[in-house]
Amino acid sequence: MTNRMELSGAIAKPPIRSKSPGGIEHCRFWLEHRSTVIEADLPRQVYCRMPVVVSGVGSQALTQNLVQGSNIKVGGFVAYQTGRNGVGKLVLHADNITQI
């Protein structure tokens, strides 16, 4: 099975940095993507807004220059996460971030 995703876009809200009770560093932000793709031989406007989390020892190095409005390309895996309110969402767990 393969679980790998790359998505480019702009950071929609300021990144939030935190540390878990176990001492693991996390950086969370929302990535906003807009593009045009061809589907069924017709151009289609694509828009999505996806939560991204970067965790672990390397998270500080990957996220230190990120601010709201930064244009980036993010690579990682996707996982389903249920919030405190019981609503679920897909989250991109990033292991690679490139400024574009």
C-alpha positions as CSV (number, residue, x, y, z in Angstrom):
1,M,0.0,0.0,0.0
2,T,1.2,3.5,-0.8
3,N,0.3,6.6,1.3
4,R,2.3,9.6,-0.1
5,M,1.0,13.0,-1.0
6,E,2.5,16.3,-2.3
7,L,0.6,19.5,-2.2
8,S,1.6,23.1,-2.9
9,G,-0.1,26.2,-1.7
10,A,0.0,29.1,0.8
11,I,-0.1,28.9,4.6
12,A,-3.6,30.2,5.4
13,K,-3.1,30.9,9.1
14,P,0.0,31.5,11.3
15,P,1.7,28.2,12.3
16,I,1.1,27.0,15.8
17,R,4.0,25.3,17.6
18,S,3.5,23.0,20.6
19,K,5.1,20.2,22.6
20,S,3.3,17.0,23.6
21,P,3.3,15.8,27.2
22,G,5.9,13.2,25.9
23,G,8.2,16.1,24.8
24,I,7.6,15.7,21.0
25,E,7.5,19.0,19.1
26,H,4.7,19.7,16.7
27,C,4.0,22.5,14.2
28,R,0.4,22.8,12.8
29,F,-0.9,25.0,10.0
30,W,-3.5,25.1,7.3
31,L,-2.4,24.9,3.6
32,E,-4.6,26.5,1.0
33,H,-4.2,25.1,-2.5
34,R,-5.6,26.6,-5.8
35,S,-4.9,25.3,-9.3
36,T,-6.5,24.5,-12.6
37,V,-6.5,20.9,-13.9
38,I,-7.9,19.2,-17.0
39,E,-10.7,16.7,-16.3
40,A,-12.7,15.1,-19.0
41,D,-10.9,17.4,-21.5
42,L,-12.2,20.5,-19.7
43,P,-10.4,22.9,-17.4
44,R,-11.5,22.6,-13.7
45,Q,-10.7,25.0,-10.9
46,V,-9.4,23.2,-7.9
47,Y,-9.4,24.5,-4.3
48,C,-8.7,22.8,-1.0
49,R,-7.7,23.7,2.4
50,M,-5.9,21.0,4.4
51,P,-4.5,20.8,7.9
52,V,-0.7,20.0,8.0
53,V,1.3,18.8,11.0
54,V,5.1,18.4,11.3
55,S,6.3,16.4,14.2
56,G,9.5,15.3,15.8
57,V,13.1,16.4,16.2
58,G,13.4,17.8,12.7
59,S,10.2,19.8,12.8
60,Q,11.9,23.0,14.0
61,A,14.3,23.0,11.1
62,L,11.5,22.3,8.6
63,T,9.2,25.0,9.9
64,Q,11.4,27.8,11.4
65,N,10.9,30.1,8.4
66,L,7.2,29.5,7.9
67,V,4.8,32.4,8.3
68,Q,1.2,33.0,7.1
69,G,1.3,33.6,3.4
70,S,4.4,31.5,2.7
71,N,4.2,29.6,-0.6
72,I,5.4,26.1,0.0
73,K,5.3,22.5,-1.3
74,V,4.6,19.9,1.3
75,G,5.2,16.1,1.1
76,G,4.2,13.5,3.6
77,F,1.5,10.9,4.4
78,V,-2.2,11.4,5.0
79,A,-4.0,10.1,8.1
80,Y,-7.6,10.4,9.4
81,Q,-7.9,12.4,12.7
82,T,-10.9,12.8,14.9
83,G,-11.1,16.1,16.8
84,R,-12.4,16.8,20.3
85,N,-15.8,17.7,18.8
86,G,-16.0,14.2,17.2
87,V,-15.6,15.6,13.6
88,G,-13.0,13.8,11.5
89,K,-10.7,15.2,8.9
90,L,-7.7,14.1,6.8
91,V,-4.4,15.6,8.0
92,L,-1.2,15.8,5.9
93,H,1.7,14.7,8.2
94,A,4.7,16.4,6.5
95,D,8.2,15.1,6.3
96,N,9.4,17.5,3.6
97,I,8.7,21.2,3.1
98,T,10.1,23.4,0.3
99,Q,9.7,27.1,0.0
100,I,8.5,28.0,-3.6
